[in-house]
Amino acid sequence: MTDLGMNERAWSLADQCVARAAELRIAVHKLASGARVIDAGVEVPGGFAAGRALADLCMGGLGHITFAPVTIDCEEWPGVHVWTDHPAAACMASQYAGWAIDPDGFFAMGSGPLRAKARVERELFGKLGYAEDPARGVLVLEGRTLPTDAVAAWVAGKAGVSPDALTFAIAPTASLAGGVQVVARSIETGLHKMDALGFDVTRVVSAMGTAPLPPTARNDLRAIGRTNDCVLYGGRVRYDVRADDAELESLAARLPSSTSGDYGTPFHDIFKRYDNDFYKIDPMLFSPAEVWLTSATSGRTFHAGRLDADVLRRSLFEL
């Protein structure tokens, strides 16, 4: 794929966040190393607008995120709508939280376009055939601990840039901003499962998705459950794909979250069932609830999956 300049796009978006800091209820500071940190919910309130800004950064400026109502079981729920004409780059090479930021004493999963510069996920980026070589870059973290100079030095070393060429943006899952940016991953979640099923995601031409927006949970563990459930049981995604009908029909049947044996209960309960070990959960669970795949060749559309309002209500409103 052509270098789409996601790091420069995201850097420009980060500059806009800095200029709107008071409006977005975020805090911005520079570390001694020169790295810039945008706090969207750790020590400040953040908010819905900050969450949308985080989602924009995560997608390297190639995604379009809005708030829109979604209809579930004949009821209107607040929701997040996202679309992109560059799904493999915006979602898999940028938005996917695939980089473990784990220097001594710190841990967070990293999203954002700096991943396409660091390319530490060699297998994934080898399949995507995508890379960027910017002089500066943006990384989004999901966590409650602000990055330090030691973290900046570690990330800079992995990415091959100087620490003063880094912008970090961070919010915890149990925050308004954190909830928005996670739920804005409806498209990415489906693409990740396509990849797990062995399908070449660079054949996905364009994509559009929605998911309900959860109320903020009382802690991050509950928030992880709620945000996952919004996609697993409430996410709807449409993909336009370069593939023939037989291939798409087979893919559609395997793609929704309901194909997993772990489907059917709130994610928090599933997590407890596996002793809070994320990696024991069936990886086939992680996908939108309902999918439509349209062949860019024939024009036929294949649909599979279903929403589950009962599980969503238990997750979002009964805990």
ABEGO torsion letter per residue (X at the ends): XBBAGAAAAAAAAAAAAAAAAAAAGBBBBBBAAGBBBBBAGAABAEEAAAAAAAAAAAAGGABBBBBBBBBBGGBBBBBBBBBBABAAAAAAAAABBABBBBBBGBBBBBBEAAAAAAGABAAAAAAAGBBBBBABBBBBBBEABBBBAAAAAAAAAAAGBBAAABBBBBBBABBAAAAAAAAAAAAAAAAAAAAAAGBBAAABABBBBBBBBBBBBABAAAAAAAAAAAAAAABBBBBBBBBBAAAAAAAAAAABAAABAABGBBAAAAAAAAGGBAAABBAAABBBABBBBBBAAAGBBBBBEBBBAAAAAAAAAAX
